[in-house]
Amino acid sequence: MSIVVLMDSTKSMQKGFNDIYTGENIGTIYTSPAENSPNTDHYLFIVDPNVQNSLIRQGMFCSTLSEEGMLIGKIEDIIVNNEYYSNPQTVKNFDKGYLSNICSYFPSEKWEDYLAYVKVLGVFPKIAKSTATLTDAPLKFQSVLKRSYFPAKPGSKVSVVQGELLDILLGIDPHGLYIGSLSHYNTPVKLNLSRLINKHVAILAMSGAGKSYLVSVVLEELLKRSNTNQGTPGIILFDVHGEYKFFTDHNTLENQEFTKFTTRHDARYFQIAVSSLTAYDFAKFQPNISNAQIRELKSVLNRLKYEENNDQYDISEIITRIEKDQSINQKVRSALSGWLSDLNRNKIFAKKNHPVLRTLIEPGRLNIIDLSSLISIRKKQIIVSFLLDRLFYMRRKEEVPPFFIILEEAHQFAPEHSINNSSISKSIIETIAREGRKFFGQLCLISQRPVKLSNTVLSQCNTHIILRVTNPNDLDHIKATSEALTRESMRMISNLPTGNALLLGNATNFPIFVNIRNRICKNTTDIETLEDVCSRYTKL
């Protein structure tokens, strides 16, 4: 764990460093033989009754002193203990009314204790001082969070980690992307751009949990960097349901800050230049083409491109050449012509590309590929496959700047299981997931069914942002691909309210729960209800 900070204070020489760099004391560590605690992995503390309701929450970070230095931990669970209610027979008698006035004789409420279970994360070690006492020199610690090899002492005070130390502990970047606030803290969560997206990111949640809203917040943060000298990649968003059209709504005042950096492309007018395709590209778009047919198609394309120097032709012209070429076996000629005709019916193959590919990647600009007008999943996959393949090729040649691809409904384009290699776009998505980091080609995969998303792709996403997920199969799949996800976190994400997310992986040093900030852009469709939409229709 490479968290480095120099701690230095001249104003509080008489205090312990636990008091200087953290908040007030919240409890005292005690010995629990049943839990084999405290040990190097965890400890328990009794919560101070004066602060338990205002400061103590599951998921908060805390610190205490050990022989090695400042021991950092995370509150994993909180339980309530009361000796008066620990015996089942006693509780039974309470219910029968035999001891209904016990509180008049025994102060049972004063025996109620809150106990916190803390998972040890590491230790900020002490630095040997040249002088004997703190009064002779400033309190000074250079802290690298290291593994702890010595447990906390029973009787030691526990404090809340806060302020600058909390930012350092979590890896918060003051100049990063502001996506929300840390749960139970009044601390903005600002994520370093490189750490968040350079090793790919996955946003996972059930329908209605706030995935698109979170993506909108991330887009706002990226586009706001366009007005600064901060480096920002070119952004391409594949919008499957037309949920991001409001980014081009010039009529809304709040959106105008972002519309000038956004271009929307309707997929109905998307065209692929046939002359840019190889025989293997056709085979990828039409998996039923055989090897013999690929060989003959390659020969026809070579004659068109190189012998006749023709760089503008469409599929119809290729079909005509094939049908007239008597040197091709009749069965091969007939089948190949049929497969190409089937591709041509998609009406996305033409003599020129539209839009021009190089214009889709501009630093700090958002290009939305609106797929909502298309019904055919095959046509959508062809468009996604072609664009990703060409853009990644140009990125490796450094013909375009670094890019950030955001893919909604990613399980439709890179499914874990596909029939007869029918997932046209899966191969290039997996290639970028494996190799994109080296060339600064980044992916953001959004899915409401993680269990249906390719394991290869999901495992390459080093940052996961998980909103509410309740499907047991999806939860198991997420757990299998997220090493940092604990059992306690798994239990919590199934109950997350809308707008709250668990962030874990490369973007932060430790998993954290985040309250997603309010979006700046206005989307008028968000405020429509079912009743509002129904009222626009009249009975026949």
Secondary structure, 3 states (H helix, E strand, C coil): CCCEEEEEECCCCCCCHHHHHEEEEEEEEECEHHHCECCCCEEEEEECCCCCCCCCCCCCEEEEEECCEEEEEEEEEEEEEEHHHCCHHHHHHHHHCCCCCHHHHCCHHHHEEEEEEEEEEEEEECCCCCCCCHHHCCEEEEEECECCCCCECCCCEEEEECHHHHHHHHCCCCCCEEEEEECCCCCEEEECHHHHHCCCEEEECCCCCCHHHHHHHHHHHHHHHHHCCCCCCEEEEEECCCCCHHHHCCCCHHHHHHHCCEEEEEHHHCEEEHHHCCHHHHHHHCCCCCHHHHHHHHHHHHHHHHHCCCCCCCHHHHHHHHHHCCCCCHHHHHHHHHHHHHHHCCCCEECCCECCHHHHCCCCCEEEEECCCCCCHHHHHHHHHHHHHHHHHHHHCCCCCCEEEEECCHHHHCECCCCCCCCCCHHHHHHHHHHHHHHCEEEEEEECCHHHECHHHHHCCCEEEECCCCCHHHHHHHHHHCCCCCHHHHHHHCCCCCCEEEEEECCCCCCEEEEECCCCCCCHHHHCCHHHHHCCCCCC
